[in-house]
Amino acid sequence: MCITTVNVFIQVIEVWKLSRRGAHLELDAGLYNGLDDFRWHSERTTFEHGQGLPGQAWAARRPILLGTNQPEFQRAMTARRADLNTAIAIPIFNGDFLGGVVVLMCGGSFAGGAIEVWSQVSNDAIALADGYYGTLTSLEQNSRNLQLGWGEGLPGKAMASHEPVLISPLSTAPGFKRTQAVGEVEVTTGVAMPVTHRGKLESAAVLMSARHTPIARSFELWRPDAENKTLQIANAYECTPNFQDTLRKISVRPGEGVLGHAWVTGCPAVCEDLAKENSRYAHWACTEGLVSACAIPFSHEGRLRGIVMLTM
């Protein structure tokens, strides 16, 4: 077993889902990295439509990025005590149905990554709507006034294809517009996640990972095979040796483990203890010292286009 100490960029992952009557959002599951006080507070919190970070993402139908020092962030005091300073909420829709809101939080002590929200500004262009860059000031300066053509760059590719895109390494990726900037700050990998509502796509969330502060211990992109019978690995960035080679040999069936559950439900899913999950993915993840995971599905026109897997 390989267990490596890794300073990951994302410190907390939460999935918020509609209550039984659909009146508000309540916590479905979360990965808190030992931040028990923040977990306790979150388990006792709900969000109305438009309220707080998850509620805003639900109402706006697009990713929302907030700092914990902003008044709209309702768990601010508890978050700052846990050294959490920025969060992004990503709503996951199947047509008009809200499958859940995924909230990803990063801490002030782990500033070696970036979070972005890109939005469509014309029929053929997108621009940065909001971003958090930690200590990556040169990347921020390069990104703030940048416009990309439809299908151009990491967010443009995701929005044009209506599916998540994972690229590693970014510095040599053809068509990536910020090659010099990411090379200067050792940003190695990026994942773009488009948000579609009723078939309409106007925004995408982007996570970028620095060499010494990856987004998660392992993050992967899974897609259905040509016959739509199993999930296959499309791309991955691994912080544990040999895991990527193992993933190429794994096929995930509908309903199998956290990945298969996210596939059949169309909703984001969390597994807090992979050792208790009966799946081939979980077996091999545990041998690499991975403990927990979140699977985030992205669909378009009723078909799964990809699942982003964040493993801690």
Steps between C-alpha positions, in 0.01 A plus 500: 500500500624848412398768749648839419446824687360745246387859552183501291342822378139399569458449874122447524252344255125520566191384311178691572168359377139609500292411803216252452256780423754692290472811718865530598844340471636275773834326535498157338865404564842656536873445529647726768864395538477493881322837531241362741372834630423619148333167420284524814390851408427405138289199597269737688470756221249528213484747212194653338486584130751781444635482857867444582749353256309179407170686478649766273633235260158332498325828420753628246538160327873558465816464711541757777836585658514666843760583760420417861544870583203594281164564672317255269705213645278395789742265677778756492613494863520121520670482160768752596569313824566196279738709281261480204508818297337433161229273364326426172150356467421307179134413430446167322187484283325226304282707271302712746559268797763606755703189581700683765741783570866408546698736724881490488697697759869584518705626791735792552788264578461320166505781244679324214205467264231697323120501471325677214150565368473569126185637335380555147518869400392464134404230255864420431694611811538427872673700772602460862209586729682435830816336625710410802874454449655487847868585455494452120505871417650470152229254396236736641639796306506292182139385547307806621453671162520190282226409254487162329322395188227238521682166520830667585709427808403273787162660589414561136555134412273388784223741407511424127498123556245509788726267699771526766859527378815402693840597360841408639757641450358840411836649401521286185130474417422617144264795495546591867524881506684553830796267449769744613303610807434147624862404436624789713295392802531122444131447437489153348141389462155646439145368497207694353141414593214646292167580664198423281141585590213399268757442227631856529867545583636840603773429758772264615702447818875444466738354760874525442756306694853605589781245505540494879134564586276276287122551492454165674719197563357350184265655247368330194260531208279199419279462191247239381629258236364506144215263592417688821544183705800582720708796613861520380780730612553786253774693678646529847757675709629282779701580809558131570729287279365243253134582572437642153616175336267306727204725415536419129419137584184580696148515355226636726147361463182705559435520874846368593647702784499877523578541129220268389255662742571847360448359149157342557361781717649797315578647842836569666595225746745472789668197656656587835669161543612318185606202713129428555408524131470179300645608164813440299577871501482516880719191537784647296457849644540361850821319404638844406404651835199691372217527751196688365356630175244724334358424153350795308295407189440729203218431254371660183174424319430207731836329448792478741798680347752440777565463873768697683636295789679672790669256737655591834 
